[in-house]
């Protein structure tokens, strides 16, 4: 797998970075992740998911270079926490984040398009470090 690191500012706008950081933070709040789901997203277990979400959120905020595998895990974690009512924020997303579903989806789609090349090696695969 390619290990070309990419700084957030090289591919994303500030509002897109803010959305990813907020989504990662949801895992430490209303979202409920099992060890199995965390593993499927590329983390060791639920504890590792929480630890890595804090690390990745700081990296995003500090504009640090991020490996493609970590971009893939960040994107997948954001997608799941936004949409799933079973394990993520789901229908409570707007209440917990202050962002509407419509606005979030538009930004998330833009992020997906911008990160497509960076995360392409992980399509259909578990993004494991």
GIBEL-V10831 format. One record per pair of residues at least 12 apart in sequence whose C-alpha atoms are under 7 Angstrom apart, sorted by the first residue. I is the first residue (numbers start at 1). J is the second residue. D is the distance in Angstrom with one decimal. If there is no record, write none. Layout:
# GIBEL-V10831
I_J_D ; I_J_D
This chain:
# GIBEL-V10831
1_121_6.5 ; 3_67_5.9 ; 3_68_6.3 ; 4_67_6.4 ; 4_68_6.8 ; 5_65_5.3 ; 5_66_5.0 ; 5_67_4.4 ; 5_68_6.4 ; 6_65_4.9 ; 6_66_5.3 ; 6_67_6.6 ; 7_63_5.6 ; 7_64_5.5 ; 7_65_4.2 ; 7_66_6.0 ; 8_60_6.1 ; 8_63_5.5 ; 9_63_6.4 ; 11_114_6.3 ; 12_111_6.9 ; 16_107_6.2 ; 16_111_6.5 ; 17_60_6.5 ; 20_78_6.2 ; 21_57_5.0 ; 21_60_7.0 ; 23_78_5.1 ; 23_81_6.5 ; 23_82_6.9 ; 24_53_5.3 ; 24_57_6.6 ; 24_77_6.8 ; 24_78_6.2 ; 25_53_7.0 ; 26_81_6.9 ; 26_89_6.9 ; 27_50_6.5 ; 28_50_6.3 ; 30_89_5.9 ; 31_81_6.6 ; 31_87_5.6 ; 31_88_4.2 ; 31_89_5.3 ; 32_87_4.8 ; 32_88_6.1 ; 33_46_6.0 ; 33_87_5.7 ; 34_46_5.8 ; 40_126_6.1 ; 41_73_6.1 ; 41_76_6.6 ; 41_77_6.8 ; 41_126_6.2 ; 41_127_6.6 ; 42_73_6.2 ; 42_126_5.5 ; 42_127_4.7 ; 42_128_4.4 ; 43_128_6.7 ; 68_118_5.7 ; 68_119_5.6 ; 69_127_5.5 ; 69_128_6.7 ; 69_129_6.2 ; 71_119_6.6 ; 72_119_5.4 ; 72_122_6.8 ; 72_127_6.2 ; 73_127_6.1
